[in-house]
C-alpha cells in the first residue's frame, strides 16, 4: 500500500507561514525541502542540502547576489538562487577551474493560491519542464480563516483511508456539538460520481445526526464532499449566501509519517466569526482525536500487516487504491490518466 505518488502537486505550507526574507525546512516524500519567500514576495523551494558539504540551506540566510534573491549556505557561504543554481562561491579566486553555475541543488516548482503553497514533486530529480496544472480545489482565493496541522505516525495510505472513512465519525468524533451518541445511528444512502483524479459524494442534505451544520446554517443546508489524488479532501457546505469550505491536505513526510493540514474558509457566516476563538481549539481537538486513533491502530499493525475491508463502508478505500494503480500504470505507459470509478450509490449505518 505504501508506494508514494510522484509527478504530483503536494501541499507544502500555508502562505502565512512563509514570511518575506525567511525560510524553513519541511519533509516531503522523504526529502528535506527548504521553503522560502524572498523579500520580493515570491515563494520558492529547494532541496534543503548544500551540494558542497551537505549543510541545510534553511539554516542560512537570504542575501542579494547581483540584485537577485539567493540563499547563503551557513557553512561556507555558497549562494543558491530560486532555480537551484549556485550563484557565488566566496572562497574561489580568479583562475580556479570551477564554474559556480554548473553546481545545483534540486529546485521544486511552486504554486501559490487560496492562501496555500504547493510544491510539484517529479519522479525525475532533474525535471525542469512544465508540470501539469496545479490542483483545482474549488477553494476561495482569500486567506483561510483557520489552519490546523498535525503530524500522524502513519504512512500516506493509512492516513488517506482514515480520512475518507465515514463509519468512524460517531465513535472517534462524538462531541456533543458534532455527532453525540444520543443522536443515534442513521441510514446513510449517498450518491457518488467520478471527478478529476478522484470522486465526489454528490451534493446532499446533511444527515439528521450531523448537528453542527444545522446549528450553524439552519435547516436549508447542503453539502458536497470531494476526494482527489494524491491526498486532498474537501467539503463545501452551503445555505443561501453562507458558505463553509473545509480542505484537508495530506503530505507524506516519510514512509511512516504524514502531515495532515486542515484549512477552513467561510463566507457570510457571522456565527462562525463570533465562534472563531472556540472553533480553533475545537479544530485542533478534532485532528487530535484522529491522531490518537492512528496511534491505537499502530499498536495492532505491529502484529498484523493486513486489514479487513467490507462493502459498502470501505468502498472509498478500495477506490483510492484503484486510483493509485491507474496513476502508476498511466505514468508507466506514458498515457493520460483514466478514472476507473463509475457512478454508484453506497449505503451504511452511521
NUGUGU-101400 format. One record per residue (C-alpha): z, y, x; residue number from 1. Coordinates in steps of 0.1 Angstrom, whole numbers. Layout:
N
zz/yy/xx/seq
Z/Y/X/NUM
...
! end
This chain:
350
zz/yy/xx/seq
0/0/0/1
8/24/28/2
-27/34/41/3
-28/72/42/4
-58/90/29/5
-77/113/53/6
-106/137/48/7
-84/153/22/8
-65/186/15/9
-27/184/16/10
-1/209/6/11
14/224/37/12
37/253/27/13
44/280/1/14
28/312/11/15
61/330/11/16
74/307/38/17
47/320/63/18
58/354/74/19
33/376/94/20
38/371/131/21
57/338/127/22
51/301/128/23
69/268/123/24
64/230/126/25
56/206/98/26
46/169/99/27
15/158/80/28
2/122/82/29
23/116/113/30
10/146/132/31
30/177/142/32
13/207/127/33
21/243/135/34
17/265/105/35
13/302/113/36
4/336/99/37
-10/362/122/38
0/398/119/39
-34/403/103/40
-21/382/73/41
-43/352/79/42
-28/317/78/43
-39/291/102/44
-28/257/115/45
-29/240/149/46
-17/206/163/47
18/215/175/48
13/202/210/49
1/221/240/50
-26/200/258/51
-12/211/292/52
24/198/292/53
30/188/256/54
54/216/246/55
54/226/209/56
34/257/203/57
55/266/174/58
84/273/198/59
63/300/214/60
53/334/202/61
24/353/188/62
7/378/212/63
-27/395/211/64
-53/384/236/65
-84/406/238/66
-74/421/205/67
-71/388/186/68
-41/367/174/69
-31/339/198/70
-1/316/202/71
16/316/236/72
30/283/247/73
67/287/257/74
63/265/288/75
36/281/309/76
22/309/287/77
-12/293/278/78
-26/310/248/79
-45/295/219/80
-64/311/191/81
-66/300/154/82
-97/280/163/83
-76/259/187/84
-94/271/219/85
-74/282/249/86
-80/319/254/87
-59/326/285/88
-42/307/314/89
-19/332/332/90
-14/310/363/91
-51/309/372/92
-65/331/399/93
-101/340/405/94
-123/313/418/95
-103/283/405/96
-126/259/386/97
-110/259/352/98
-125/274/321/99
-98/281/296/100
-122/280/266/101
-130/243/273/102
-94/233/267/103
-85/229/230/104
-58/218/207/105
-67/205/172/106
-73/232/146/107
-69/224/109/108
-89/242/83/109
-66/260/58/110
-69/273/23/111
-45/297/6/112
-44/300/-32/113
-18/301/-60/114
8/313/-35/115
4/280/-16/116
-12/270/17/117
-32/238/20/118
-44/220/52/119
-75/198/54/120
-69/166/74/121
-101/150/87/122
-102/114/99/123
-121/128/129/124
-97/149/150/125
-127/168/164/126
-142/176/130/127
-154/212/128/128
-178/211/99/129
-175/223/64/130
-148/204/45/131
-151/195/8/132
-139/221/-17/133
-102/227/-18/134
-83/211/-47/135
-88/227/-82/136
-53/227/-97/137
-55/249/-127/138
-26/269/-113/139
-21/307/-117/140
-31/329/-89/141
2/346/-89/142
32/337/-67/143
52/308/-81/144
85/315/-99/145
103/286/-83/146
96/264/-53/147
118/234/-46/148
113/210/-17/149
129/177/-8/150
121/150/18/151
122/115/4/152
128/84/26/153
97/68/11/154
62/61/20/155
35/80/2/156
26/52/-22/157
61/46/-34/158
66/83/-38/159
35/87/-59/160
43/56/-80/161
78/71/-87/162
63/104/-96/163
39/91/-122/164
63/65/-137/165
71/76/-173/166
97/50/-180/167
124/61/-156/168
130/95/-172/169
158/86/-197/170
177/67/-170/171
173/89/-140/172
169/123/-157/173
193/120/-186/174
207/155/-186/175
219/169/-219/176
193/197/-217/177
164/174/-208/178
165/140/-224/179
201/129/-231/180
208/93/-240/181
217/104/-275/182
181/114/-281/183
173/77/-281/184
141/58/-271/185
109/67/-289/186
75/50/-291/187
50/69/-268/188
13/65/-276/189
-8/86/-252/190
-45/90/-247/191
-57/90/-211/192
-90/102/-197/193
-106/103/-162/194
-106/136/-143/195
-119/146/-109/196
-102/123/-83/197
-77/112/-109/198
-68/111/-146/199
-51/131/-173/200
-27/124/-202/201
-47/143/-228/202
-31/174/-244/203
-5/163/-270/204
28/174/-286/205
58/166/-265/206
79/136/-276/207
107/143/-301/208
133/134/-275/209
119/160/-249/210
144/186/-260/211
139/212/-233/212
103/220/-243/213
112/227/-279/214
142/249/-269/215
121/270/-246/216
89/272/-265/217
96/263/-301/218
80/236/-323/219
44/246/-319/220
40/234/-283/221
15/211/-265/222
14/196/-230/223
-11/181/-207/224
-3/161/-176/225
-28/155/-147/226
-27/134/-115/227
-52/139/-87/228
-56/123/-52/229
-43/124/-26/230
-10/134/-43/231
-9/162/-69/232
6/160/-104/233
8/190/-127/234
19/196/-163/235
7/225/-184/236
30/234/-214/237
16/260/-238/238
27/276/-270/239
6/306/-281/240
7/330/-252/241
35/312/-235/242
26/290/-206/243
46/269/-182/244
29/252/-153/245
47/227/-130/246
29/214/-100/247
43/186/-78/248
27/182/-43/249
33/151/-22/250
27/154/15/251
32/123/37/252
51/133/68/253
54/99/84/254
50/63/73/255
84/63/56/256
89/100/49/257
73/121/21/258
78/158/14/259
80/165/-23/260
74/201/-33/261
78/212/-69/262
62/245/-78/263
68/262/-111/264
50/291/-127/265
54/306/-162/266
39/334/-182/267
52/353/-213/268
83/332/-213/269
112/357/-213/270
137/330/-220/271
128/314/-186/272
130/348/-169/273
166/351/-182/274
174/315/-173/275
159/316/-138/276
193/317/-120/277
202/285/-138/278
168/269/-136/279
166/270/-98/280
197/247/-92/281
185/225/-122/282
151/220/-105/283
169/210/-73/284
191/186/-91/285
161/171/-108/286
144/163/-74/287
178/151/-60/288
180/125/-88/289
147/111/-79/290
157/111/-42/291
189/92/-49/292
168/66/-68/293
145/63/-38/294
175/56/-16/295
186/29/-40/296
152/13/-41/297
151/12/-4/298
181/-10/-4/299
162/-36/-24/300
130/-32/-4/301
149/-44/27/302
148/-78/11/303
116/-80/-8/304
82/-65/1/305
67/-65/-34/306
75/-51/-68/307
66/-63/-104/308
43/-41/-124/309
36/-46/-161/310
12/-31/-187/311
12/-5/-202/312
40/13/-185/313
27/6/-149/314
-10/11/-156/315
-9/45/-139/316
5/30/-108/317
-24/5/-108/318
-49/33/-113/319
-35/51/-83/320
-42/21/-60/321
-76/16/-76/322
-85/52/-69/323
-73/48/-33/324
-95/18/-28/325
-125/36/-42/326
-118/66/-20/327
-117/44/11/328
-148/24/1/329
-168/56/-7/330
-160/70/27/331
-170/38/45/332
-203/37/26/333
-210/74/30/334
-214/80/-7/335
-199/101/-35/336
-165/90/-50/337
-170/73/-84/338
-139/74/-106/339
-134/39/-120/340
-109/49/-147/341
-120/46/-183/342
-106/65/-213/343
-78/44/-229/344
-46/47/-249/345
-13/34/-234/346
19/26/-254/347
55/23/-242/348
91/29/-253/349
110/57/-235/350
! end
